[in-house]
């Protein structure tokens, strides 16, 4: 079972994402309420994938992603950004920071689970 870290400062959204990933996807989910907490949790127990909000307190998602990509322990963990803003410049900034996908809120829970499965399947298929 894949482990997923959900980093989202809005508790209701974080809980909905975690519930969807557990219930619809059968994933093991850990949660973080801000960018600093996300980096700390990923370093302590690296997940298979991170879903991260862009706008969070203490450290935004872009900064947290760059920090994760600088560490040998976490650099290969795929990051998917979740954001209410879908401007092309912000999407590009997220991909430049190291994300593999960028999902615009609101999203349907089943679509989110399918995108997570797709990213994880791509990882398994790629040569190490």
N, C-alpha and C positions, 0 to 999 in steps of 0.2 A: 504494500500500500504506500503510495507516494505521500511524502510529508510536504505540506504547503504552509508558508508563513504569509499571513494576511496583515499588511500594515496599512491602517486606515484610522484617521483621528476621529471620525464620526462613528460613535459606538453603534448606532442602529444599522448603519451600512456595513460596518465590520462584522456585526453579528449575522446580518443577512447573508453576506458573502460566505462566512464560515459555515453557517447552517446549510447553505446550498451546496457547498463543496463536500460537506460530510454526508448530507442526505441524498443528494443526487449523484455525487461522484464517488462516495465511499472513501474520501481522502482523510488523512490524519492532519488536522489543522491546528496551528499555533497562531496567536494573535499578538499584534503590537499596536500601540496607540500613537506612535510618532516615529520619525526617522531614526532618532538615536536608539530607541528601543528596538527597532527593526534590525539595525546593524548589530547591536549587542546580542540579540537572540540568534541571528544568523551565524555570528561568529561562534557562539557557545554551542549551538547544535545546528549545523548547516541543513537547511531543508532541501528538498528536490526542486522547488520552485518558489518564487516570491511574487505575490500580487501586492502592488504598492500604489497607494494614492500619491498624487503629485504634490498637492498642497497639504502639508502637515506642519505642526509646530515643532520647535527645537531643531529640526533638520528636514528640509523638504525632500521629496522623493528623488529628484535629480541628484542632489548632494549625497543622499544615502546610497543610491545606485552606484555613483562614481566611487564612493568609499568602499563599497563591497567589491567592485571590480579591481581595486588596487590591492586587495588582499589575496594571497595565494589560497587561503582557506575557503574563500567565497567567490572568487572571480569567475568560476564556471557555472554558478547557479543562475538559471534563467530568471529574468525579471520581466514581469508584465505590468505596465502602468495602467492604473484606473484613473480617469479624470473626467470631470464635467466639461472641461474645455477641449474642444477639438480643432483648434486652429492648427494649420499645417506647421507653423513655426514651432509650436509647443510639441507637437508630435515628433518633429525632427529633432528637437532638443532631447526628448526622451530616448529616442533611438541612438542618438550620439552619446548619451550618458551610458549606454550599454543595454538598454531594454531590447527584448526580442519581439514584443508586441505592445500595442497601445490600444486599450479598450475605452470607448467613450461611455460615460454614464448618461442616462440610465441604461441598463442592459438587462436582458431576461436571464434569470438564473440558469436555465438550461443552456443558453448560448454561452455563458461564462464557463460552465463546466465543460462544454464541448471544446472551447478554445484552449482551456487548460489541458485537456486530454490530447489535443492536437500538438501542442508544444511539447508535452512529455513524450509523445510518440516520436516526434521528430528527433528529440534528444537520443532516444534509444536507438533509432535507425542510423544516426550519424556515427562515423568511426571515431573512436577515442584518440 
